[in-house]
């Protein structure tokens, strides 16, 4: 794959992540969730403070046939600061996935359960 094609593939996936956040949080505007240009350092999807209040994550996006999840998580952790590092990933003709620290996932489920129980 040519570098230009690979970058376009990555860009489309970053935009998909951006669009999914905006779809699930309609109170956010397009300026609140921005897909970073390819080759730029830092987070792949930039969140405003309003977006970060709703979705306190740091996004690393990988649209590759093969990659090291450990390197991707390290990259997400470096960029995350106080936020939860999340690696969104996919490859051709497969579903899209996200990886986050196990404790964060379990805390999310605990919060959902607490809200459902009303306690």
N, C-alpha and C positions, 0 to 999 in steps of 0.2 A: 504494500500500500504506500502510495506517495505521501510524504509528510503533510502536504496540503490537504489531502483527503482525510488523513488521520486526525488532523486538527479540526476539520469540519465535522467529523464524526463526534469528537469530544465536545465541540461547541454545541451541537444539537442535543447531546445528553445533558449538559449543564443547563441548557434552556428548558429541557423537559423537567428537570428538578425544580428550577425556578417556577415554571408554570404550575407544577403540582403544589408547591407551597402557596402560590397565589390562589389557586382553585380552592384550597382547603381553608384559607383565611381571607375571605372576600373583603374584610375591612382594610386589608393592605392594598396599597397602590403599586403600580409598576416600578415606581422609584424606590420602594421599600425592599425589593428583592431583585438583585441585578446579577446577571451572569458575567463573570470576569472574562476579559479578553484572553485568548489563548496565549500562553507563554508568560503571563503576568504572575508574579509571586503572590503567595497568600492564598486565602480561601477562594474556591472556585465559584461559589455563589455568595455574594455579599449581601448581608442583611442590615437594614437600618436599625436604629434603636427600637422603633415600634415593632418591627418584625422580630427582632431578637427577644423582646419581651414575651412574644407569643411562642416563638420557636428558638429556644436558646441553644442552637447547635452551630457547629462549624462544619461546612460541607467540603468534602473532597470527592470529586467525581471521576470515575474511571469507566471508559467505554472501550475496552480492549479485550482481545481474545485471551490473553494471558497476562497476569500481573501478580506481584507479591502483595498479598493482603497485609502482611506485616509492614512492608515499606509504606503502603498506602495509609495504614493506621498511624504510623509514625509521622507521616506528613500531615495528617489531619490533627494529630495531637500537638504538633509544633505550632500550627496555626490557630488552635482552639482557644488558647488562653484559659479563661474561666468557664468557657462553654463546653458542651458535650461534643467531642469529635465524632463525626459520622462519615463513613465512606459509602457513597452510593456507587453501585457498579452494575454493569451489564456487559453483554457481548452480543454478537449477531444472533438474531433469532432466539433469544432467551428472555425470560422475565427480568425485571429490574429488582435489585435487592439493596438493602442498606445494612451496614454493620456498625454497631455502637458498643461501648463497654457493657458487659453483662449486668453490672449493678444498675446502670441507667435504665436498661430495658425492664428489669424487675421493679425498679422504683416507679416506672410509668404504669405498669400493671397494678401495683399497689395503689397508686393514685386513682386509677380508673375504678378499682374495686371500692375504695373509700367513697368516691363520689356516687357510685351506684347504691351503696348501702346508706348513704346520707349521714355518715358518722364523722 
